[in-house]
């Protein structure tokens, strides 16, 4: 794993300037009649990911990650997306509750954006929080070559923190020439953990030290835009508090077992009080894959005296206008995930914590297949491959305006971050135990053999994707469509 722990004097000065005022202020909420106009273009580019030779990538506006798009809750926006790639593309506004026609699935919700053409996306984000945008066409390669960016919807009133930081964490497979390695769509990887890379970047660069000051309070927005890498982050010497998941506020709570699980596509907002010693450095590590732990970055404290000696109570973010499901009247459905390479065989096995599997294996649970490509995964015995296309038959219909309780069973040997387009759902239970802290999400991470219960109100009509966000798993069959009518 590449690493770089240097920190510049300029970085400390910049951090000091940011702390000149004790509290941040955010722009006032715009009038509902104001419509933001934003243009972004997807095109080839060259950037320095590792600090060495430039890497050829595909990027939004030439940036890795793409420009951070900041909106205001309830503010209408019009995004014009231009395609300068050599292939079709779309943009999926991940986690935003929006009209189905704006969801960005080629063929299913919109025609693909052809080369040198553009598409206009129009919506009004109802929820404040941390979201992101990425393609849903040839997504394995387009996302794997860099097409991703954060979308932040600001609360109407300023959140009382000293700094609001965004860390877009991305995983890359870089070859000896410093370029993105070929081999997208490897079927052996698709049946296992997916395309896990060899380089992790933070905001598009190999992480340097992160400059902080004792006594400051930081809102840290984490986004995992990787194709397949699951992360388990530990914060040495600090006690982060989770205040939102996938953009939706929750009851503030500490990390379970001292580590933060962050699957592909997931976002978590942390409240981090900097209570370390001035002048010291504290490690942030990722140890999800057994025996392959590494140091992601370090919190590097300046030598300045603490900004404050007593930290205020943890904050609670204002709730978003989510419809509350009526569990007693909810219609019940089940989703069963099957397939992939098996782990219970001679010479290999699934390591605890998500380790890689060794030895040979077999496929199972293969069902019907629609779209292009080979299926190695299934949901309820059926498989949809690729990224989406016209005529995708729904797995089942959901009555519009009704509450729905869905049980998801992971009968595979692998981890799956399951994402539902168009909705945020309440995570009710995991393996029979109630999930605490009032947690909502749009992507839920299932360990092998997990059983998770979620609930939501199907208040938006249309055909909505549900799929694993380990992108190899999605394109190899772990995808379906739910129709709200």
C-alpha positions as CSV (number, residue, x, y, z in Angstrom):
1,X,0.0,0.0,0.0
2,X,1.4,3.3,-1.0
3,X,1.8,5.8,1.8
4,X,3.1,9.3,2.5
5,X,3.2,10.8,5.9
6,X,4.8,14.2,5.2
7,X,2.9,17.4,6.1
8,X,3.8,20.9,5.0
9,X,4.0,24.2,6.9
10,X,1.5,25.6,4.4
11,X,-0.9,22.8,5.4
12,X,-0.7,23.9,9.0
13,X,-1.1,27.5,8.2
14,X,-4.2,26.7,6.0
15,X,-5.6,24.7,8.9
16,X,-5.0,27.6,11.3
17,X,-6.7,30.0,9.0
18,X,-9.7,27.8,8.8
19,X,-9.9,27.9,12.6
20,X,-9.8,31.7,12.9
21,X,-13.4,31.6,13.7
22,X,-14.6,29.1,16.3
23,X,-17.7,28.1,14.4
24,X,-18.4,27.6,10.7
25,X,-21.2,29.5,9.0
26,X,-23.1,28.1,6.0
27,X,-24.9,30.0,3.2
28,X,-28.5,30.8,3.9
29,X,-31.1,28.6,2.4
30,X,-32.0,29.7,-1.1
31,X,-35.5,30.6,-2.2
32,X,-37.4,27.7,-3.6
33,X,-37.9,29.7,-6.8
34,X,-34.1,29.8,-7.4
35,X,-32.9,27.0,-9.8
36,X,-29.2,26.2,-9.8
37,X,-27.7,25.5,-13.2
38,X,-24.6,23.2,-13.1
39,X,-22.8,21.6,-16.0
40,X,-20.3,18.7,-15.7
41,X,-18.5,16.7,-18.4
42,X,-17.3,13.1,-18.3
43,X,-14.1,12.8,-20.3
44,X,-10.6,11.2,-20.4
45,X,-8.0,13.0,-18.2
46,X,-4.6,12.5,-16.7
47,X,-4.0,13.0,-12.9
48,X,-1.3,12.2,-10.4
49,X,-2.9,9.6,-8.1
50,X,0.3,8.3,-6.5
51,X,2.5,11.4,-6.7
52,X,4.6,9.8,-9.4
53,X,3.7,9.5,-13.1
54,X,0.3,10.8,-14.3
55,X,-2.4,8.1,-14.5
56,X,-4.8,8.1,-17.4
57,X,-8.3,8.2,-15.9
58,X,-11.9,9.0,-16.8
59,X,-13.1,12.0,-14.8
60,X,-15.8,14.6,-14.3
61,X,-14.4,18.0,-15.3
62,X,-10.9,16.6,-15.3
63,X,-10.9,16.0,-11.5
64,X,-10.4,12.9,-9.3
65,X,-12.8,12.7,-7.5
66,X,-15.2,14.8,-9.6
67,X,-16.1,18.3,-8.3
68,X,-17.9,18.3,-5.0
69,X,-21.4,19.5,-5.8
70,X,-22.9,21.5,-3.0
71,X,-26.6,22.1,-3.0
72,X,-29.1,23.4,-0.4
73,X,-32.0,21.4,0.9
74,X,-35.2,22.1,-1.0
75,X,-33.3,24.0,-3.7
76,X,-34.2,23.0,-7.3
77,X,-31.2,22.1,-9.5
78,X,-30.6,21.4,-13.2
79,X,-27.5,19.3,-14.0
80,X,-26.4,19.2,-17.7
81,X,-24.1,16.2,-18.1
82,X,-21.9,16.1,-21.2
83,X,-20.4,12.9,-22.5
84,X,-16.9,13.1,-24.0
85,X,-16.1,9.5,-23.4
86,X,-15.7,7.0,-26.2
87,X,-18.8,5.1,-25.0
88,X,-22.3,5.7,-23.6
89,X,-22.7,6.9,-20.0
90,X,-25.3,8.2,-17.5
91,X,-25.2,9.7,-14.0
92,X,-26.9,8.1,-11.0
93,X,-27.5,10.5,-8.1
94,X,-26.8,8.0,-5.4
95,X,-29.0,8.3,-2.3
96,X,-31.1,11.3,-3.5
97,X,-34.8,10.7,-3.4
98,X,-35.8,12.0,-6.8
99,X,-38.2,11.2,-9.7
100,X,-37.7,7.9,-11.4
101,X,-36.9,9.5,-14.8
102,X,-33.9,11.2,-13.2
103,X,-32.3,8.1,-11.6
104,X,-29.7,7.5,-14.3
105,X,-30.2,3.8,-15.3
106,X,-29.8,3.4,-19.1
107,X,-32.8,2.0,-20.9
108,X,-34.8,1.6,-17.6
109,X,-35.2,5.2,-16.6
110,X,-33.5,7.2,-19.4
111,X,-31.8,6.7,-22.8
112,X,-28.0,6.5,-22.5
113,X,-26.0,9.6,-23.1
114,X,-24.2,9.1,-26.4
115,X,-20.7,10.5,-27.2
116,X,-20.8,14.3,-27.7
117,X,-24.4,14.4,-26.4
118,X,-25.8,15.7,-23.1
119,X,-28.6,14.9,-20.7
120,X,-30.5,17.3,-18.4
121,X,-31.2,16.0,-14.9
122,X,-33.7,18.1,-12.9
123,X,-34.7,17.5,-9.3
124,X,-35.1,19.1,-5.9
125,X,-33.2,17.3,-3.1
126,X,-35.6,16.8,-0.2
127,X,-32.9,15.7,2.3
128,X,-29.8,17.3,3.6
129,X,-26.8,15.0,3.9
130,X,-23.8,13.4,2.2
131,X,-24.6,11.8,-1.2
132,X,-22.6,11.1,-4.4
133,X,-22.9,10.7,-8.1
134,X,-21.4,8.1,-10.5
135,X,-22.2,6.3,-13.8
136,X,-24.7,3.5,-14.2
137,X,-23.5,2.5,-17.7
138,X,-20.5,0.2,-18.0
139,X,-20.1,1.1,-14.4
140,X,-17.5,-1.5,-13.6
141,X,-15.0,0.2,-15.9
142,X,-16.3,3.8,-15.7
143,X,-16.3,3.9,-11.9
144,X,-13.1,1.9,-11.8
145,X,-11.4,4.5,-14.0
146,X,-12.4,7.3,-11.8
147,X,-15.9,8.6,-12.6
148,X,-17.3,9.5,-9.2
149,X,-17.9,12.6,-7.1
150,X,-19.5,13.8,-3.9
151,X,-22.8,15.6,-3.7
152,X,-23.4,17.5,-0.4
153,X,-26.9,18.9,0.4
154,X,-26.5,21.5,3.2
155,X,-28.9,21.9,6.1
156,X,-31.0,25.0,6.3
157,X,-29.1,26.2,9.4
158,X,-25.4,26.0,10.1
159,X,-24.2,22.9,12.0
160,X,-22.1,24.0,15.0
161,X,-18.7,22.5,14.1
162,X,-15.3,24.2,13.5
163,X,-14.7,22.4,10.2
164,X,-16.7,20.3,7.7
165,X,-14.4,17.9,6.0
166,X,-15.1,15.4,3.1
167,X,-12.9,12.3,2.6
168,X,-13.7,10.5,-0.6
169,X,-11.9,7.1,-0.2
170,X,-11.2,5.3,-3.5
171,X,-9.5,2.0,-4.3
172,X,-7.4,1.6,-7.5
173,X,-5.6,-1.3,-9.2
174,X,-2.4,0.4,-10.5
175,X,0.2,-1.5,-12.6
176,X,4.0,-1.0,-12.6
177,X,3.7,1.7,-15.2
178,X,1.5,3.8,-12.9
179,X,-1.6,3.1,-15.0
180,X,-5.0,1.6,-14.2
181,X,-4.6,-2.2,-14.8
182,X,-6.7,-3.9,-17.4
183,X,-8.9,-6.9,-16.6
184,X,-12.2,-5.4,-15.7
185,X,-14.9,-8.1,-15.5
186,X,-12.7,-11.0,-14.4
187,X,-15.2,-13.8,-13.7
188,X,-13.1,-15.4,-10.9
189,X,-13.1,-12.0,-9.0
190,X,-16.7,-11.5,-9.8
191,X,-17.6,-14.7,-7.9
192,X,-15.5,-13.7,-4.9
193,X,-14.6,-10.3,-3.4
194,X,-14.7,-8.3,-6.6
195,X,-11.9,-6.1,-8.0
196,X,-10.0,-5.0,-4.9
197,X,-7.1,-2.7,-5.8
198,X,-3.6,-2.1,-4.5
199,X,-3.8,1.6,-3.9
200,X,-6.2,3.7,-1.7
201,X,-6.5,7.4,-2.3
202,X,-8.1,10.1,-0.1
203,X,-9.7,12.9,-2.2
204,X,-7.8,11.7,-5.3
205,X,-4.3,11.4,-3.8
206,X,-2.2,9.0,-1.7
207,X,-3.1,10.2,1.8
208,X,-0.7,12.6,3.5
209,X,-1.0,13.5,7.2
210,X,-4.3,15.4,8.0
211,X,-3.6,18.7,9.8
212,X,-5.7,19.2,12.9
213,X,-5.6,21.3,16.1
214,X,-6.3,20.2,19.6
215,X,-9.7,21.3,20.9
216,X,-11.5,21.6,17.5
217,X,-14.6,19.8,16.5
218,X,-14.8,18.3,13.0
219,X,-17.7,17.0,11.0
220,X,-16.0,14.3,8.9
221,X,-18.0,13.0,5.9
222,X,-16.7,9.7,4.7
223,X,-17.6,8.3,1.3
224,X,-16.3,4.9,0.0
225,X,-16.4,5.2,-3.9
226,X,-14.5,1.9,-4.4
227,X,-15.6,-0.8,-6.8
228,X,-15.3,-3.5,-4.2
229,X,-13.0,-2.6,-1.2
230,X,-14.8,-2.8,2.2
231,X,-13.1,-0.8,4.9
232,X,-12.9,-1.2,8.7
233,X,-11.5,2.1,10.0
234,X,-10.0,2.5,13.5
235,X,-9.1,6.0,14.9
236,X,-6.2,5.7,17.3
237,X,-6.7,7.8,20.4
238,X,-10.1,9.2,19.4
239,X,-13.7,8.4,20.0
240,X,-15.7,9.4,16.8
241,X,-19.4,9.7,17.1
242,X,-21.7,8.6,14.2
243,X,-24.3,11.3,13.4
244,X,-25.5,10.2,10.0
245,X,-25.5,7.2,7.7
246,X,-26.0,7.5,3.9
247,X,-27.0,11.1,4.4
248,X,-29.7,10.4,7.0
249,X,-29.3,11.6,10.6
250,X,-29.3,9.0,13.4
251,X,-29.0,9.1,17.1
252,X,-25.4,10.0,17.9
253,X,-23.5,6.9,18.9
254,X,-19.9,5.6,19.2
255,X,-18.3,3.0,16.9
256,X,-19.1,-0.6,17.6
257,X,-16.0,-2.4,18.8
258,X,-14.0,0.7,18.0
259,X,-14.1,0.3,14.2
260,X,-16.2,1.7,11.4
261,X,-17.4,-0.6,8.7
262,X,-17.7,1.3,5.4
263,X,-18.7,-0.7,2.3
264,X,-18.7,0.5,-1.3
265,X,-21.2,3.3,-1.9
266,X,-21.8,3.9,1.8
267,X,-21.4,7.3,3.5
268,X,-21.0,8.0,7.2
269,X,-20.8,11.4,8.9
270,X,-18.7,11.5,12.0
271,X,-18.4,14.0,14.8
272,X,-14.7,13.9,15.8
273,X,-13.5,16.0,18.7
274,X,-9.7,16.5,18.5
275,X,-8.7,15.7,22.0
276,X,-5.2,14.5,21.3
277,X,-2.0,16.1,22.4
278,X,-0.6,19.0,20.5
279,X,2.4,18.0,18.3
280,X,1.4,14.3,18.2
281,X,0.3,12.1,15.4
282,X,-2.5,9.5,15.6
283,X,-3.0,6.7,13.1
284,X,-6.2,5.8,11.2
285,X,-6.0,2.2,10.0
286,X,-8.0,-0.1,7.9
287,X,-8.0,-3.8,9.0
288,X,-11.0,-5.3,7.2
289,X,-9.1,-7.9,5.2
290,X,-7.4,-10.3,7.6
291,X,-3.6,-10.0,7.4
292,X,-3.8,-7.1,4.9
293,X,-4.2,-4.2,7.3
294,X,-2.6,-0.9,6.5
295,X,-2.3,2.7,7.7
296,X,-4.7,5.0,5.8
297,X,-3.5,8.3,7.2
298,X,-2.6,10.1,10.4
299,X,-4.2,13.0,12.3
300,X,-1.2,15.4,12.7
301,X,-1.7,17.8,15.6
302,X,-0.2,21.3,15.4
303,X,1.8,22.5,18.3
304,X,-0.7,25.3,19.0
305,X,-2.6,25.3,22.4
306,X,-6.0,23.7,22.3
307,X,-8.8,25.8,20.7
308,X,-10.9,24.9,23.7
309,X,-10.3,22.8,26.8
310,X,-13.9,21.5,27.3
311,X,-15.8,20.0,24.4
312,X,-19.6,20.7,24.1
313,X,-22.1,17.9,24.0
314,X,-22.4,15.9,20.8
315,X,-24.7,17.5,18.2
316,X,-27.8,15.9,16.7
317,X,-28.5,16.7,13.1
318,X,-32.0,17.9,12.2
319,X,-34.2,15.1,10.8
320,X,-35.0,14.9,7.1
321,X,-38.6,14.6,5.9
322,X,-38.7,10.8,5.6
323,X,-42.0,9.1,5.6
324,X,-42.2,6.7,8.6
325,X,-43.2,3.1,7.7
326,X,-46.2,1.7,9.5
327,X,-44.7,-1.7,10.5
328,X,-48.0,-3.2,11.7
329,X,-49.6,-2.7,8.3
330,X,-46.5,-3.3,6.2
331,X,-46.5,-5.7,3.3
332,X,-43.8,-8.2,3.7
333,X,-41.3,-9.4,1.1
334,X,-38.1,-11.5,1.1
335,X,-35.0,-11.3,-1.0
336,X,-32.5,-14.2,-1.0
337,X,-29.0,-13.6,-2.2
338,X,-27.2,-16.7,-3.6
339,X,-24.3,-17.7,-5.8
340,X,-20.6,-16.8,-6.0
341,X,-17.7,-19.1,-5.2
342,X,-18.2,-21.3,-2.1
343,X,-15.9,-21.1,0.8
344,X,-16.6,-24.4,2.6
345,X,-14.1,-26.6,0.8
346,X,-10.8,-28.3,1.3
347,X,-7.8,-25.9,1.3
348,X,-9.6,-22.7,1.7
349,X,-12.2,-20.8,3.7
350,X,-13.7,-17.4,4.4
351,X,-11.6,-15.6,6.9
352,X,-13.2,-13.8,9.7
353,X,-13.6,-10.1,9.0
354,X,-13.9,-10.5,5.2
355,X,-10.6,-12.1,4.3
356,X,-9.9,-13.5,0.8
357,X,-10.9,-17.1,0.0
358,X,-8.4,-19.7,-1.1
359,X,-8.7,-23.0,-2.9
360,X,-11.1,-24.1,-5.6
361,X,-14.8,-23.5,-5.5
362,X,-18.1,-24.0,-7.3
363,X,-21.0,-21.9,-8.4
364,X,-24.5,-22.4,-7.1
365,X,-27.9,-20.8,-7.1
366,X,-27.8,-19.7,-10.7
367,X,-31.1,-18.6,-12.0
368,X,-32.5,-17.0,-15.1
369,X,-30.5,-14.3,-16.8
370,X,-31.4,-11.1,-18.5
371,X,-29.1,-8.5,-20.1
372,X,-25.6,-9.0,-21.3
373,X,-22.9,-11.0,-19.5
374,X,-22.5,-14.1,-17.5
375,X,-24.4,-14.6,-14.2
376,X,-22.7,-16.0,-11.1
377,X,-25.1,-14.5,-8.5
378,X,-28.9,-14.4,-8.1
379,X,-31.7,-12.8,-6.2
380,X,-34.7,-15.1,-5.5
381,X,-33.3,-17.4,-8.1
382,X,-33.1,-14.9,-10.9
383,X,-30.1,-12.9,-12.2
384,X,-29.8,-9.6,-14.0
385,X,-26.4,-8.7,-15.5
386,X,-24.8,-5.5,-16.6
387,X,-26.0,-2.0,-15.6
388,X,-29.6,-1.8,-16.7
389,X,-31.5,-1.9,-20.0
390,X,-35.0,-1.5,-21.4
391,X,-37.6,-4.2,-20.7
392,X,-36.2,-5.4,-17.3
393,X,-39.0,-7.3,-15.7
394,X,-39.6,-6.4,-12.0
395,X,-39.0,-9.0,-9.4
396,X,-42.2,-7.9,-7.7
397,X,-44.6,-4.9,-7.5
398,X,-44.9,-2.6,-4.5
399,X,-48.1,-0.8,-3.8
400,X,-47.5,2.9,-4.0
401,X,-48.0,4.8,-0.7
402,X,-47.8,1.6,1.3
403,X,-45.3,0.5,3.9
404,X,-43.1,-2.4,2.9
405,X,-40.9,-4.6,5.2
406,X,-38.2,-6.5,3.3
407,X,-36.1,-9.3,4.7
408,X,-32.8,-9.8,2.9
409,X,-31.0,-13.1,3.4
410,X,-27.4,-13.5,2.4
411,X,-26.9,-17.2,1.7
412,X,-23.4,-16.6,0.2
413,X,-19.9,-16.7,1.6
414,X,-19.3,-13.1,0.7
415,X,-20.1,-9.6,1.9
416,X,-22.6,-7.5,0.0
417,X,-23.5,-3.8,0.3
418,X,-27.1,-3.8,-1.0
419,X,-28.3,-0.5,-2.5
420,X,-31.9,0.5,-3.2
421,X,-32.4,3.3,-5.7
422,X,-34.8,6.1,-5.0
423,X,-35.5,5.5,-1.3
424,X,-34.0,5.6,2.1
425,X,-35.1,2.7,4.4
426,X,-35.0,2.2,8.1
427,X,-32.7,-0.7,9.2
428,X,-34.8,-2.6,11.7
429,X,-33.0,-5.8,12.6
430,X,-29.9,-7.8,11.9
431,X,-29.9,-11.6,12.6
432,X,-32.9,-11.2,14.9
433,X,-31.6,-8.4,17.0
434,X,-33.0,-4.9,16.8
435,X,-30.7,-2.3,15.2
436,X,-30.4,0.6,17.6
437,X,-29.9,4.4,17.1
438,X,-32.7,5.1,14.7
439,X,-30.6,4.2,11.6
440,X,-31.7,4.9,8.0
441,X,-29.7,4.1,4.9
442,X,-29.8,3.5,1.2
443,X,-27.1,0.9,1.3
444,X,-26.9,-1.9,3.9
445,X,-23.8,-4.1,4.3
446,X,-24.5,-7.8,4.8
447,X,-21.9,-10.2,6.1
448,X,-22.0,-13.9,5.0
449,X,-25.2,-15.6,6.2
450,X,-26.6,-12.3,7.6
451,X,-30.4,-11.7,7.7
452,X,-31.4,-8.0,7.7
453,X,-34.8,-6.5,7.9
454,X,-35.5,-3.0,6.4
455,X,-38.7,-1.0,6.0
456,X,-39.7,2.0,3.8
457,X,-42.7,3.7,2.3
458,X,-42.9,3.2,-1.5
459,X,-44.0,6.8,-2.2
460,X,-42.3,7.3,-5.5
461,X,-43.6,5.4,-8.6
462,X,-41.4,3.7,-11.2
463,X,-39.0,0.9,-11.8
464,X,-36.2,1.1,-9.2
465,X,-32.9,-0.9,-9.2
466,X,-31.8,-2.9,-6.2
467,X,-28.3,-4.4,-6.4
468,X,-25.0,-5.1,-4.7
469,X,-22.6,-2.2,-4.9
470,X,-19.6,-4.5,-5.2
471,X,-19.8,-3.6,-8.8
472,X,-18.5,-7.0,-10.1
473,X,-21.3,-8.7,-8.2
474,X,-23.9,-6.3,-9.7
475,X,-22.8,-6.8,-13.3
476,X,-22.6,-10.6,-12.7
477,X,-26.2,-11.0,-11.7
478,X,-26.7,-9.6,-8.2
479,X,-29.3,-7.0,-9.4
480,X,-33.0,-6.8,-9.7
481,X,-35.9,-4.3,-10.2
482,X,-38.7,-3.4,-7.9
483,X,-41.7,-1.7,-9.5
484,X,-43.7,0.8,-7.5
485,X,-47.3,1.1,-8.9
